[in-house]
Amino acid sequence: MPKKFNIFISYRRKGGFDSAKLLYDRLRLDGYSVSFDMDTLERGNFDSELESRVKKCRDFVVVLNPGIFDRFHDPECNPKDDWVRREIACAIAEKKNIVPVILDGFQWSKNPLPPDVEDLARKNGIDFNPKYFEAMYASLKQKFLISKPSWTTRHKTKIISIFIVAFLAAGAYLYFETNKISQQKIFEIQLEKQKTDSILRYQDSIIRHRDSIPKIPASKTQAPKVPAPAPKIPTNETPALAKKQDEKNEDKALHWIGPGDAVGTAMYEKLIPAGVKKTPCSGNGININVNRPACKQANDQIMCSYLPTLTLTDCRGKLLGALKITAEFIGLQEDETAAKNELANDLRTADFSSVVSNVEKYRKQ
């Protein structure tokens, strides 16, 4: 598809080329669509292409250098062979915005111009002075030309500003997202380290407890003594006194009153070997309770930490003792229920043999 030019520059090669080329370069640099035969003409018929461009343009700039009209009055010159005259005549006929650019030394001919181009003498022009080119060029764009630069040139500052803002916004977004991911990774590493440290502390406490149990030498091992028969109750003692004496000699029953959630259930299961049952307390029985985990928000997850402590009371609520388990258990999940389930699973796999042994001591006191 042929390119459309908004400005057409007409000139004589002899005397007008340098000024026309300078105008063409500056206008094109500023984003105008300019036709200049030396640079823009491609394939096709020369005469038809030039006239087609004149008809399609909005502004017709003609460079008037000294002697430009000499061929107009030469009887031996065929008007059809004078391209400057044909371009001017076409622009006048098509009623284009004609802008004469008058070079230094140009004088209008004393002889009237030919009828097809005589209207050129009535057009207001602008003087071209190399010393004041910038002022002339600015006046040409603001006061004489109808055409405007391309949209990207007119809004170049806005486009650059938009790209800068978009670039800075993208950079800030990437920075904060990267920093957020880094903080999340650090948090996850810290939580994982806490869980690992808790497991190591628990294992270490088990080893210390195991090593603290005194070993009985094999040489001193003796057969268990046969307990002496219980003294017979005299026949003159009351039945109530005899019943109280029997209760004192029996092992105390252990009753579970801890919470029924996942953590409480796991603790109860670990104490079953000690004889703990979910029965109401009676007589000289012992109630066993356990504390609940502490849960808090940890970024987008819930972290529950747990240091189990068993509380032993009699049936009337009197405190008999407390057993603290030094191992710490940590559950980290998306919600509190899942975190407590993780704690319960860790409790079920932990070694509670020393705890069971200590609970049994209360039972036999």
Residue pairs with C-beta under 8 A, 6 or more apart in sequence:
2 52
3 33
3 40
4 33
4 56
5 33
5 34
5 35
5 40
5 53
5 56
5 57
6 32
6 33
6 34
6 57
6 58
6 59
6 147
7 27
7 32
7 33
7 34
7 35
7 57
7 58
7 59
7 61
7 145
7 147
8 34
8 35
8 53
8 54
8 57
8 59
8 60
8 61
8 87
8 91
8 96
9 20
9 23
9 24
9 34
9 35
9 36
9 61
9 62
9 63
10 60
10 61
10 62
10 63
10 84
10 87
10 88
10 91
11 17
11 19
11 20
11 62
11 63
11 65
11 84
12 63
12 65
12 67
12 68
12 84
14 67
15 65
15 66
15 67
15 68
15 103
16 63
16 64
16 65
16 68
16 103
19 63
19 65
19 101
19 103
19 128
20 36
20 63
21 36
21 38
22 133
23 61
23 63
23 101
23 137
24 34
24 36
24 39
26 137
27 34
28 34
30 141
30 149
30 153
31 149
31 150
31 152
31 153
31 154
32 145
32 147
32 148
32 149
32 150
33 147
33 150
34 40
35 53
35 57
37 50
41 49
41 50
47 83
47 86
50 83
50 86
50 87
51 86
51 87
51 90
54 60
54 87
54 90
54 91
54 94
54 96
55 90
55 94
57 96
58 96
58 97
58 146
58 147
59 96
59 97
59 99
59 144
59 145
59 146
59 147
60 87
60 88
60 91
60 96
60 97
60 98
60 99
61 99
61 101
62 84
62 87
62 88
62 91
62 98
62 99
62 100
62 101
62 120
63 101
63 103
63 128
64 100
64 101
64 102
64 103
64 106
64 125
65 103
65 105
65 106
66 103
66 105
66 106
66 107
68 84
68 106
69 109
69 113
71 77
71 82
71 84
71 85
72 82
72 85
72 109
72 113
72 114
72 117
73 109
73 111
79 85
79 86
79 114
79 116
80 86
85 114
85 116
85 117
88 98
88 117
88 120
89 116
89 117
91 98
92 98
92 116
92 117
92 119
92 120
93 116
97 144
97 145
97 146
98 120
98 123
99 123
99 125
99 126
99 140
99 144
99 145
100 120
100 123
100 124
100 125
100 126
101 125
101 126
101 128
101 140
102 125
102 126
102 127
102 128
103 128
104 127
104 128
104 129
104 130
108 121
112 118
113 120
113 121
126 136
126 139
126 140
126 144
127 136
128 136
129 136
148 154
152 159
184 299
187 298
187 299
191 298
191 303
191 330
191 332
194 330
195 330
195 332
198 327
198 328
198 329
198 330
201 326
201 327
201 328
202 326
202 327
202 328
202 329
202 350
205 326
205 327
206 327
206 351
206 354
209 354
210 354
230 249
233 241
233 242
233 245
247 283
247 284
248 284
251 275
251 363
251 364
252 284
252 285
252 286
252 362
252 363
252 364
252 365
253 275
253 277
253 279
253 281
253 282
253 283
253 285
253 286
253 363
254 271
254 274
254 275
254 276
254 277
254 285
254 286
254 288
254 359
254 362
254 363
255 276
255 277
255 278
255 279
255 280
255 281
255 285
255 286
255 287
255 288
256 268
256 271
256 276
256 277
256 278
256 288
257 281
257 287
257 288
257 289
258 264
258 267
258 268
258 288
258 289
258 290
259 290
259 292
261 292
261 340
262 337
262 340
262 341
262 343
262 344
263 292
263 293
263 306
263 340
263 343
263 344
263 347
264 290
264 292
265 344
266 343
266 344
266 345
266 347
266 348
267 290
267 308
267 310
267 347
268 276
268 278
269 348
270 347
270 348
270 350
270 352
270 355
270 356
271 288
271 310
271 352
271 355
271 356
271 359
273 356
274 356
274 359
274 360
274 363
275 360
275 363
276 288
276 359
281 287
281 314
281 315
282 315
283 315
284 314
284 315
285 314
285 315
286 312
286 313
286 314
286 320
286 362
286 363
287 312
287 313
287 314
287 315
287 317
288 310
288 311
288 312
288 359
289 310
289 311
289 313
290 308
290 309
290 310
290 311
291 307
291 308
291 309
291 311
293 304
293 305
293 306
293 329
293 331
293 339
293 340
293 343
294 304
294 305
294 306
295 302
295 303
295 304
295 305
295 336
295 339
295 340
296 302
296 303
297 303
298 332
300 334
301 332
301 333
301 334
301 339
302 332
302 333
302 334
302 335
302 336
302 338
302 339
303 330
303 331
303 332
303 339
304 330
304 331
304 332
304 336
304 339
304 340
304 342
304 343
305 328
305 329
305 330
306 328
306 329
306 330
306 331
306 343
306 347
307 324
307 325
307 326
307 327
307 328
307 329
308 324
308 325
308 327
308 329
308 347
309 322
309 323
309 324
309 325
310 322
310 323
310 324
310 325
310 355
310 359
311 319
311 322
312 319
312 320
312 321
312 322
312 323
312 359
312 362
313 319
313 320
314 320
320 362
321 362
323 355
323 358
323 359
325 352
325 355
327 350
329 343
329 346
329 347
329 350
330 343
331 338
331 339
331 340
331 341
331 342
331 343
331 346
332 339
332 342
333 339
333 341
333 342
